[in-house]
Amino acid sequence: MKNFITLLFVSFSFLVNAQIVNITYVTVPRENSETFLTLHEKFMNLSISEDRVLTQSVIFAHAFAGDYTFAIYDSYKNTQDLVNDTALADAAMKKNVEAMKLDKEAQASLMDEYRNYSAMYAYNHSDQIRQNTGLEKLQFMVENTDWSTKKVVVVSTYEVKWGMNKTFHDGIVDGSLKSLKDSGHASAHFATQHLYGSGADFHTYQVYNSWSDFAAYEEANLGGPMLVDDKKFWSSIESHGDEILTLIGSTTPETMIFSYKK
């Protein structure tokens, strides 16, 4: 059991081993997306330091719905760590670059790459901060899931009517979460609640190993009659939306080295 818990934390702690998640939605022109991903890996790894308080960074590629290119999830233990980490990352990068002992030409080339990366990162981006405290019952993960591979992730967003959070919470536990567990097609399920910035009250994340697993789940669960519990759940919803992302890269919490999935 201890080894299983360690595997969960090391492999996918962006929503398991964190209380605060800062999401940055990055809009990169499609023709520049490969360059962005290359530079993202490079500068993430140049900012590694034992002083950093980032617990994990995960990047998703947008697949369907929405109008951004990538979603970057940076996880922290608390909001103060989130605030402090930017300066720690800058200091780590400065120290790591100095240790490379580059000549002037190489320094200039690296600075050009960093300016290009920063411009692509910042252009038309948006941010929100979310938390998962108190949402533990909305999480599950299949044992022995291989988190080194790409995953298909369905993100559902919900605005919940005033005073109906418990109805919403119970509806997830007894409805979609139960269906996912029973189906055998999903690898994991997580949830977050809005804290700061522009974002929906709740996000849920359905994680699948492949597109075929996702399709199999949808085929098995679409088109059935709406039961009494279903009607009660949807009566708590003010508005709802879905989008599909693919998990393509993450840091390893033990080393904080960033790499892309197979």
Disulfide bonds with the S-S distance in Angstrom:
none
